[in-house]
Amino acid sequence: MIRQLGKPTAFMTLSTNEIGWPDLLTLLHKLAEEKEDMQNFIASELSFIQKSSLINNDAVTCAIYFNKLVNVIMTILQSKKFSPFGKFRVINYFLRIEFQHRGSPHAHILLWLDNAPTDILGEEQKQAIEMINSLVSVSTSEASGNIKLLTHKHTFTCYKKIGSNSGQKCRFEAPFMPCKSTMILIPMEKTNPLYKEHLKRYNEIRINLESNDYDSIDDYYESNNIRSDEEYEYILRAGISRPRIFYKRHPSEKWHNTFNPFVFNVLKSNMDFQIITEEYSCAAYVVEYVNKTNRGISNLQRKIIEVMNENPEFDIVEITRKMSVDMLNTIEMSSQEAAWYLLRLPMSKSSVAVQYINTCWPIERQKIRKTQKQIDELDDDSTDIWKEDWHDKYQKRPEELEAISLAQFVSKYTKNKKGEFVRKKQPQVIRYRNYDMTQDYNEYRREMVTLHIPFRNEDTEILADMKFTTIYDEHENEILEKRKEFESNIDIQKTIDICRQLCHEGELIDDESEIRDIATRFPEPNPFEELYRNPNAAVNEDLRIATLKNLGAIAKRRENIMSNDHFCELMRSANEKQKDLLLHVIHHNLSAEKSPLQLFFTGPAGCGKPL
C-alpha cells in the first residue's frame, strides 16, 4: 500500500480499557446473570475484582466489542459528511491487531488523509502545522477528565537495557519538551560550531524537566536560562537526530501522550496519534508496530529452515504440520487472543483490497484446485482441475481490453453479474514479487514486462528465448510511465532499506542470505531431459550436477538417497507393466504440455501396490 498510495499521513494506536467501559460491563453482567431488567445495575459501583471477574469470564464478548468499536471509529473517520477530521478525513487505512502481554488487543493503524500536505518539511510546512493543530492535542481540557489514561509513566519498556535505569533515556522521549506553538524541526548539523553547546543544554533541560515542575512556559524559560524562542529552537534541533514534530505543550502537560480529541472521547482508553514526517518515521512505524510478529514467532523462519535441514524427506505439508504442533506447544496465549482466532476476526485489515500478482516463473506458481462440485462436472478424461489465476484470466480478456496491461487489468477491472468486464469504482492495490534491480536484473526486467506490457501468451511472447530483455529495452520509457500508476513519489527502496536496518537492530538474524536464497528461485532445465536423451548415461548423474547451485535453495543433498546399484537392481526386476508406467512418467515430465500427472492404483491388499 505504501508503494502505491504513498507515505501515510498519520499513525494511530487504540488500546482497550475493559474496566473503564460501562457499556461493556453492563453487557457482560447481563449475559452472565441472564437478566433482561438492568435498570438497577450501575457498572461504576462494581468493585475492581467484580469487574475483572466479568471480563475474564467472557473473553469472546470482550473481543467482539473491541473489534466492533474499532470498526465504528474507522467508519466515522472515513465518512465524507460526518468525519470529525473535516477536510482531512481518512481516505485509506491499514490496521493491524496486536495482543499485549496482559492479554488485551490493541490496534495499530496507518492513516492516509485527504488533502494532507505531502511536503511537510518543505514548502507545505505551514499547511502541515495547521493540520497538526486541528487533529492532534495534548491538552487536559480536551480529554474530558480522563487525562490520566494518556499520562506516560516510566516502566521497564522505556529502557533498552535491563537493570538500573539510571543514566538511560526514555525511548519514548518522555517527559516531552514544552513549546509555545507547534514546530516541525530538522536536526542541527553536527558541523555547526554551536552544536555541542546546544546539545549539552538540551540534555540539561531534559534532566531539569523530569525532576521539576513549572507554572508557565515563561517560568520554564527563565529557570533554564532560555533567552528567546529562537535560541530554544536551536537547542531542540541539537537534541534530535531526525525530523520531529514538537507539539504546542504547556509545561504541566509534559507527560501527556498525543491524542485526537474525538477518537479519545469515543474510545475512553489509552491511545496515541502522531503525524508521520518522512521515510524513516514511516519505516519505523512499520517495523515497530505494523509488521511485528506475535510472541513466539520471531524465530519462525529460522525454525522452518532447521526443520527442512533435519527432515529433507518432509514435504511442505508435513513441515507445516510439525511447525504448527511446535508453536502450539510453546506459545502462551491469552483467552481474548484465543477467542479472536476462534471467531476468525481479522488480524489485519485495509480499507482498499490488495491483490497479489504472482510474477514468478510459471513453473513456480502455485495453483488452486477447483471445488469438488466443479470437478464432478468435468468430463471423465478432462485434466482441467485447476482454477484460473490472474494470468489465465488476463490472457482470455475481451478484445476491447487489448491495450490493457496485466497490472491495470488486476487493479482496475472486474466482472459484473453479466460476465462483462467493467471498471472498478476504486482501483485495488497490487502486490508482486518485486525483484531487486541490482541483484536480479533479468528477473526485474521480466517482471516489469509481464506487469506493464500487454500480451496474449506469456510463454511465447515474453519468456521464449528471453524475449523480455529485448522488450524491456525497447519499451523502457513506456514501462516507467505506467509504473507511475502503481508507485507513488515516495522513495520506496529507501524505506525498505530503513525497514531492514531497523529489523536488524531490533532482532538479530543469523543468515539473511539464506532466507533470501529460499525466496529467490530460478527456473532450471528439466533434470530428466539428459536421462531421456541418453538412456545409457549414469543414472541420476545429471541430478547430482544440478544440486543446490542449479536447482535452487529447495534442493538439498540427502543422506537417505537410493544408491545407483539399488536403483538399477529395482529397474531390472520391474515387470513389463511397471516399465510402461515408468516410461509414461518420463514422457509426461518431458512433454511441452504441463498438465497434472494423474495415476490411479487399485488392487487387493498385499498385491504389491507400493512397488
C-alpha positions in Angstrom: 0.0 0.0 0.0 2.9 2.4 0.8 4.4 1.7 -2.7 1.1 2.6 -4.5 -0.6 5.1 -2.1 2.5 6.9 -0.9 3.6 7.8 2.6 0.9 7.5 5.2 -0.1 10.8 6.9 -0.6 9.6 10.4 -0.2 6.7 12.8 -2.8 5.8 15.5 -2.8 3.3 18.2 -6.0 2.3 20.0 -5.9 0.3 23.2 -8.6 -1.5 25.3 -9.9 -0.4 28.6 -12.5 -3.0 29.6 -12.7 -2.0 33.2 -13.4 1.6 32.2 -16.1 0.8 29.7 -19.5 0.9 31.5 -21.4 -0.3 28.4 -19.2 -3.4 28.1 -19.5 -4.2 31.8 -23.3 -3.8 31.6 -23.4 -6.2 28.7 -21.1 -8.7 30.4 -23.3 -8.6 33.6 -26.4 -9.0 31.5 -25.0 -12.1 29.7 -23.6 -13.6 32.9 -26.8 -13.2 35.0 -29.2 -13.7 32.1 -31.3 -10.8 33.2 -33.4 -8.6 30.9 -34.1 -5.9 33.5 -30.9 -3.9 34.1 -32.4 -0.7 35.4 -30.9 -1.1 38.9 -27.4 -2.1 37.6 -24.7 0.6 37.8 -21.4 -0.5 36.4 -19.4 2.1 38.3 -20.5 0.6 41.6 -18.8 -2.7 40.9 -15.5 -3.4 42.7 -12.3 -4.0 40.7 -12.5 -7.7 41.5 -16.1 -7.9 40.2 -15.2 -6.1 37.0 -12.1 -8.3 36.5 -14.2 -11.4 37.0 -16.8 -10.3 34.4 -14.1 -9.6 31.9 -12.1 -12.8 32.5 -15.2 -15.0 32.3 -16.3 -13.8 28.8 -13.3 -13.2 26.6 -15.5 -13.7 23.5 -17.7 -10.8 24.2 -14.7 -8.6 25.0 -13.0 -9.4 21.7 -16.2 -8.8 19.7 -16.8 -5.5 21.5 -13.3 -4.1 20.7 -13.5 -5.2 17.1 -16.9 -3.6 16.6 -15.7 -0.4 18.4 -12.7 0.0 16.1 -14.7 -0.7 13.0 -17.3 2.0 14.0 -14.5 4.6 14.7 -12.9 3.9 11.3 -16.2 4.1 9.5 -16.9 7.6 11.1 -13.4 8.8 10.3 -13.9 7.8 6.6 -17.3 9.5 6.3 -17.5 12.4 3.8 -20.3 14.1 5.7 -19.6 13.4 9.4 -15.8 12.8 9.7 -14.5 14.8 12.7 -11.3 15.3 10.8 -13.1 17.7 8.4 -11.2 18.2 5.2 -8.5 15.8 6.4 -10.9 12.8 6.6 -9.4 9.3 6.3 -9.5 8.0 2.7 -7.4 4.8 3.3 -6.1 2.9 6.2 -4.2 -0.2 7.2 -5.0 -1.8 10.6 -3.0 -4.4 12.5 -4.2 -6.1 15.7 -1.7 -7.0 18.4 -2.2 -8.5 21.8 -0.5 -7.1 24.8 1.2 -9.1 27.5 -1.8 -8.6 29.7 -3.9 -10.3 27.0 -6.0 -7.5 25.7 -5.9 -6.5 22.0 -4.9 -3.1 20.6 -4.9 -1.7 17.1 -2.0 -0.1 15.2 -3.4 1.9 12.3 -1.7 3.7 9.4 -3.9 6.5 8.0 -3.9 8.2 4.6 -5.7 11.5 5.0 -7.5 13.6 2.3 -6.0 17.0 1.4 -2.9 16.2 3.6 0.3 18.2 2.7 2.9 16.0 1.2 6.0 18.1 1.6 5.8 18.5 5.4 9.5 19.5 5.8 9.4 22.0 2.9 7.0 24.4 1.2 3.9 22.9 2.8 5.1 23.2 6.4 2.6 25.9 7.2 -0.3 23.8 6.0 1.1 20.8 7.9 1.1 22.7 11.1 -2.5 23.7 10.5 -3.4 20.1 10.0 -1.5 19.0 13.2 -3.2 21.6 15.3 -6.6 20.5 14.1 -6.0 16.8 14.6 -3.6 16.4 17.5 -3.8 17.6 21.1 -2.1 17.1 24.5 -4.4 19.4 26.4 -6.1 18.4 29.6 -9.2 20.4 28.6 -9.8 18.2 25.6 -9.6 14.9 27.4 -13.0 15.2 29.2 -11.5 14.5 32.6 -9.7 11.3 31.5 -6.2 12.7 31.0 -4.8 10.0 33.4 -5.4 7.5 30.6 -2.9 9.4 28.4 -0.3 10.1 31.1 3.1 8.5 30.5 4.7 6.5 33.3 8.1 5.1 33.1 8.3 1.3 33.1 11.0 -1.2 32.1 9.8 -0.9 28.5 11.1 2.7 28.4 14.7 1.5 28.6 16.6 -0.8 26.3 18.9 -2.2 28.9 17.7 -4.4 31.7 18.6 -3.4 35.2 19.2 0.0 36.6 17.6 2.8 34.6 20.0 5.5 35.9 21.6 7.3 33.0 19.3 5.9 30.4 16.9 8.0 28.4 13.3 7.0 27.9 12.9 5.7 24.4 9.6 7.4 24.1 11.4 10.8 24.8 9.3 11.4 28.0 9.0 13.9 29.6 8.1 15.8 26.4 9.6 19.2 25.7 7.1 22.1 26.2 6.6 24.6 23.3 4.7 27.8 22.8 3.5 26.6 19.4 3.7 23.6 17.2 7.0 23.3 15.3 8.5 20.9 12.8 12.2 20.9 13.2 15.1 19.2 11.4 18.3 18.2 13.2 21.1 20.7 13.5 24.3 19.9 11.5 27.0 18.4 13.7 29.5 20.7 12.0 27.7 23.7 13.4 30.2 25.4 15.9 27.4 25.8 18.4 26.2 22.2 18.1 28.0 20.7 21.2 27.0 23.6 23.4 23.3 23.4 22.4 23.3 19.6 22.8 24.7 19.9 26.3 22.0 22.4 27.2 19.3 20.1 25.7 20.4 17.3 27.9 20.5 19.5 31.0 17.0 20.9 30.2 15.6 17.4 29.9 17.0 16.4 33.3 15.6 19.5 34.9 12.2 18.9 33.2 11.9 15.4 34.6 12.6 16.5 38.2 11.0 19.9 38.3 7.5 21.3 37.6 6.9 24.7 36.1 3.9 27.0 36.4 4.1 28.5 32.9 6.2 28.5 29.8 7.9 31.8 30.9 8.8 30.2 34.2 10.3 27.2 32.2 12.3 29.6 30.0 13.6 31.6 33.0 14.5 28.6 35.1 16.6 27.0 32.2 18.1 30.3 31.1 16.4 30.3 27.7 16.6 33.8 26.4 14.4 33.6 23.3 12.2 31.4 21.2 14.9 31.3 18.5 17.5 30.0 21.0 15.1 27.4 22.2 14.6 26.2 18.7 18.3 25.8 18.2 18.5 23.8 21.5 15.7 21.5 20.3 17.3 20.9 16.9 20.6 19.9 18.6 18.8 17.3 20.6 17.2 15.4 17.7 18.7 13.0 15.2 15.9 13.2 12.6 13.0 15.5 11.7 10.5 15.7 14.6 7.3 17.5 15.4 7.2 19.4 18.7 3.6 20.0 19.7 2.2 23.0 21.4 2.5 22.0 25.0 2.3 23.6 28.5 5.0 22.5 31.0 2.2 20.9 33.1 1.5 18.6 30.0 5.0 17.3 29.8 3.8 13.7 30.5 0.8 13.7 28.2 0.8 11.5 25.1 -0.5 13.0 21.8 -4.2 12.1 21.0 -7.1 13.0 18.8 -9.9 14.5 21.0 -12.8 12.9 19.1 -11.3 9.4 19.0 -10.2 9.6 22.6 -13.6 10.7 23.9 -15.3 7.9 22.0 -12.7 5.3 23.0 -12.1 6.4 26.6 -8.9 4.4 26.6 -5.1 5.0 26.1 -4.3 6.0 22.6 -1.6 7.6 20.5 -1.9 9.8 17.4 1.2 11.0 15.5 1.9 12.6 12.2 4.5 10.8 10.0 7.1 13.2 8.8 9.4 11.3 6.4 10.6 7.9 5.2 12.5 7.0 8.4 9.4 7.6 10.6 7.3 5.6 8.1 9.7 2.7 8.2 10.0 2.9 12.0 6.2 2.5 12.5 6.0 -0.3 10.0 8.8 -2.3 11.7 7.9 -1.4 15.3 4.1 -2.0 15.2 2.6 -3.0 11.9 5.0 -5.7 10.8 5.8 -7.0 14.3 5.2 -10.8 14.7 3.3 -12.4 17.5 5.1 -13.6 20.6 6.9 -16.9 20.0 7.1 -16.5 16.2 10.1 -14.2 15.9 12.3 -17.2 15.2 9.8 -19.0 12.9 11.8 -18.6 9.7 14.9 -19.9 11.4 13.0 -22.9 12.8 11.5 -23.7 9.4 14.9 -23.9 7.8 16.2 -26.0 10.7 13.3 -28.5 10.3 13.9 -28.7 6.5 17.5 -29.4 7.0 16.8 -32.1 9.6 14.0 -33.7 7.7 14.7 -33.4 3.9 12.2 -36.1 3.2 9.3 -33.9 4.5 7.1 -32.1 2.1 5.7 -28.7 2.8 2.5 -30.1 4.3 4.4 -32.2 6.8 6.7 -29.3 7.7 3.7 -27.0 8.3 2.0 -29.7 10.5 5.2 -30.2 12.6 5.7 -26.4 13.0 2.0 -25.9 14.0 2.4 -28.5 16.8 5.6 -27.0 18.0 4.1 -23.5 18.0 1.0 -24.6 19.9 3.2 -26.3 22.5 5.4 -23.3 23.1 3.3 -20.1 22.7 1.4 -18.7 25.7 -1.9 -17.3 24.5 -4.5 -15.2 26.4 -8.1 -16.1 26.4 -9.0 -13.0 24.4 -6.4 -13.8 21.8 -7.7 -17.4 21.6 -11.2 -16.1 21.2 -10.1 -13.7 18.5 -8.6 -16.6 16.4 -11.6 -18.9 17.1 -14.0 -16.1 16.0 -11.9 -15.7 12.8 -11.7 -12.0 13.4 -9.1 -10.4 11.1 -5.6 -9.7 12.5 -5.1 -7.1 9.8 -7.4 -5.1 7.6 -7.2 -2.4 5.0 -9.7 0.0 3.5 -8.8 -1.0 0.0 -8.5 -4.5 -1.3 -5.0 -5.8 -2.1 -4.4 -8.3 -4.9 -1.3 -10.3 -5.3 0.1 -11.0 -8.8 2.5 -13.9 -8.8 5.3 -12.8 -11.1 7.5 -15.8 -10.5 8.1 -18.1 -13.5 5.0 -20.1 -14.5 6.6 -23.4 -13.3 6.9 -21.9 -9.8 3.4 -20.5 -9.4 1.1 -22.3 -7.0 -2.3 -23.4 -8.3 -5.6 -23.8 -6.5 -7.7 -26.9 -7.3 -11.3 -26.5 -8.3 -14.1 -27.3 -5.9 -15.3 -30.9 -5.8 -18.6 -29.8 -7.4 -16.7 -28.2 -10.3 -14.5 -31.4 -10.7 -17.6 -33.6 -10.8 -19.0 -31.6 -13.7 -15.9 -32.2 -15.8 -15.6 -35.0 -18.4 -14.0 -38.2 -17.2 -10.9 -37.7 -19.4 -10.6 -33.9 -18.6 -7.4 -32.8 -16.8 -8.6 -29.2 -16.3 -8.7 -29.4 -12.5 -7.1 -26.0 -11.6 -8.7 -22.7 -11.1 -7.7 -19.8 -13.3 -5.2 -17.4 -11.9 -4.7 -13.7 -12.9 -2.5 -14.6 -15.8 -5.1 -17.1 -17.2 -7.9 -14.5 -16.9 -5.9 -11.8 -18.4 -4.9 -13.8 -21.5 -8.6 -14.5 -22.1 -9.6 -10.8 -21.8 -12.0 -9.4 -24.4 -10.7 -7.5 -27.4 -11.8 -4.1 -26.1 -9.2 -4.5 -23.3 -6.4 -5.5 -25.7 -4.2 -2.5 -24.8 -4.6 -3.0 -21.0 -1.6 -4.3 -19.1 -1.8 -7.1 -16.5 -1.3 -4.6 -13.7 -4.1 -2.4 -14.9 -6.3 -5.4 -15.5 -6.0 -6.7 -12.0 -6.2 -3.3 -10.3 -9.0 -1.6 -12.3 -11.3 -4.2 -13.9 -13.7 -6.8 -12.6 -16.6 -8.9 -13.9 -20.2 -7.9 -13.4 -23.1 -10.3 -13.0 -23.5 -10.5 -16.8 -19.9 -11.7 -17.1 -18.7 -8.5 -18.7 -15.5 -6.7 -17.6 -16.2 -3.2 -16.1 -14.0 -0.7 -14.3 -13.9 -0.9 -10.5 -15.2 2.1 -8.6 -12.0 2.1 -6.6 -8.7 0.7 -8.0 -7.2 -2.0 -5.9 -3.6 -2.1 -4.6 -1.4 -4.7 -6.4 1.5 -6.6 -4.9 4.0 -8.7 -6.7 7.3 -10.5 -6.3 9.3 -7.2 -6.6 12.7 -8.4 -7.8 15.7 -6.3 -6.8 17.0 -4.5 -9.9 20.6 -4.5 -8.5 20.5 -8.2 -7.6 18.3 -9.9 -10.2 18.3 -7.6 -13.2 16.9 -10.1 -15.7 14.2 -11.2 -13.3 13.4 -7.5 -12.7 13.1 -6.9 -16.5 10.9 -9.9 -16.9 8.6 -8.9 -14.1 8.2 -5.3 -15.4 7.4 -6.5 -18.9 4.9 -9.0 -17.6 3.2 -6.4 -15.5 3.2 -3.4 -17.8 3.3 -4.6 -21.5 0.2 -6.2 -22.9 0.4 -9.8 -24.0 -1.8 -12.7 -25.0 0.6 -15.7 -24.4 3.2 -15.2 -21.8 5.3 -18.3 -22.8 5.7 -17.4 -26.4 5.6 -13.6 -26.3 7.7 -12.9 -23.2 9.6 -16.0 -21.9 10.6 -17.8 -25.1 14.3 -17.1 -25.9 14.3 -14.5 -23.1 12.3 -12.0 -25.3 11.6 -9.9 -22.3 15.1 -8.5 -22.3 14.6 -7.0 -25.8 11.0 -5.9 -25.0 12.2 -4.1 -21.9 14.9 -2.3 -23.7 12.6 -1.2 -26.4 9.7 -0.1 -24.1 11.6 1.1 -21.1 10.2 4.6 -21.1 6.6 3.3 -21.6 7.2 0.9 -18.6 8.5 3.7 -16.4 5.4 5.8 -17.3 3.0 3.0 -16.5 4.7 2.3 -13.2 3.7 5.8 -12.0 0.1 4.5 -11.8 1.1 2.0 -9.1 4.1 3.7 -7.4 4.0 6.9 -5.5 6.7 9.5 -5.3 8.0 8.1 -2.1 11.4 6.5 -2.2 10.1 3.0 -1.6 13.5 1.4 -1.9 14.9 3.8 0.7 12.0 3.0 3.0 12.6 -0.8 2.6 16.3 -0.4 3.3 15.5 1.5 6.5 13.0 -1.2 7.5 15.7 -3.9 7.0 18.2 -1.9 9.0 15.7 -1.4 11.9 14.8 -5.1 11.8 18.5 -5.9 12.2 18.8 -3.5 15.1 15.8 -5.0 16.9 16.3 -8.6 16.2 19.5 -10.5 15.2 19.2 -12.6 12.1 21.7 -15.3 11.7 21.8 -15.5 8.0 19.7 -13.2 5.9 21.2 -14.5 2.7 19.9 -18.0 3.4 16.4 -16.7 3.8 16.8 -14.7 0.6 18.0 -17.7 -1.3 14.8 -19.6 -0.4 12.7 -16.7 -1.7 14.6 -16.2 -5.0 14.5 -19.4 -7.1 15.0 -19.6 -10.8 13.6 -22.0 -13.4 16.0 -24.7 -14.4 16.2 -27.2 -17.3 14.3 -30.4 -16.7 16.6 -32.8 -14.8 15.1 -35.8 -16.7 16.0 -34.4 -20.1 19.5 -35.9 -20.3 18.3 -39.2 -18.9 15.7 -39.3 -21.7 18.1 -38.4 -24.5 20.8 -40.8 -23.3 19.4 -43.9 -21.5 23.0 -45.3 -21.1 24.2 -42.3 -19.0 24.9 -42.9 -15.4 21.6 -42.9 -13.6 20.9 -39.7 -11.7 24.3 -38.2 -12.7 22.6 -35.1 -14.1 20.7 -34.7 -10.8 23.9 -34.5 -8.9 25.3 -31.9 -11.2 22.2 -29.8 -10.8 22.0 -29.9 -7.0 21.8 -26.8 -4.8 23.5 -24.3 -7.2 21.4 -25.1 -10.2 18.1 -26.3 -8.7 17.9 -23.5 -6.1 17.6 -23.4 -2.3 14.9 -26.1 -2.2 17.2 -28.8 -3.5 19.2 -30.3 -0.6 21.7 -33.1 -0.5 20.0 -36.1 1.1 21.8 -38.8 3.1 19.0 -41.3 2.6 19.0 -41.2 -1.2 18.9 -44.5 -3.1 22.2 -45.8 -4.4 22.8 -46.3 -8.2 23.2 -50.1 -7.7 20.0 -50.4 -5.8 18.1 -48.3 -8.4 19.4 -50.4 -11.3 18.5 -53.6 -9.5 14.9 -52.5 -9.0 14.7 -51.4 -12.6 15.9 -54.9 -13.8 13.4 -56.6 -11.6 10.5 -54.4 -12.9 7.9 -56.3 -15.0 6.5 -55.1 -18.3 3.6 -53.0 -16.9 5.9 -51.3 -14.3 8.3 -50.4 -17.1 5.4 -49.0 -19.2 4.4 -46.9 -16.2 7.9 -45.6 -15.8 8.2 -44.6 -19.5 4.8 -42.9 -19.2 6.0 -40.8 -16.3 9.3 -39.8 -18.1 7.3 -38.9 -21.2 4.9 -36.8 -19.1 7.8 -34.9 -17.5 9.4 -34.1 -20.8 6.3 -33.1 -22.7 5.7 -29.4 -23.5 2.2 -29.6 -22.0 2.4 -29.2 -18.3 -0.8 -31.0 -17.4 -1.1 -32.7 -14.0 0.1 -36.3 -13.7 -2.9 -38.4 -12.9 -2.4 -42.1 -11.9 -4.8 -44.5 -10.2 -3.7 -47.6 -8.4 -6.1 -50.3 -7.2 -5.9 -53.9 -6.1 -6.4 -56.1 -3.1 -4.1 -55.8 -0.1 -0.7 -57.4 -0.4 -0.6 -57.3 -4.2 2.4 -55.0 -4.3 1.0 -51.5 -4.9 3.9 -49.8 -3.0 6.3 -51.3 -5.5 
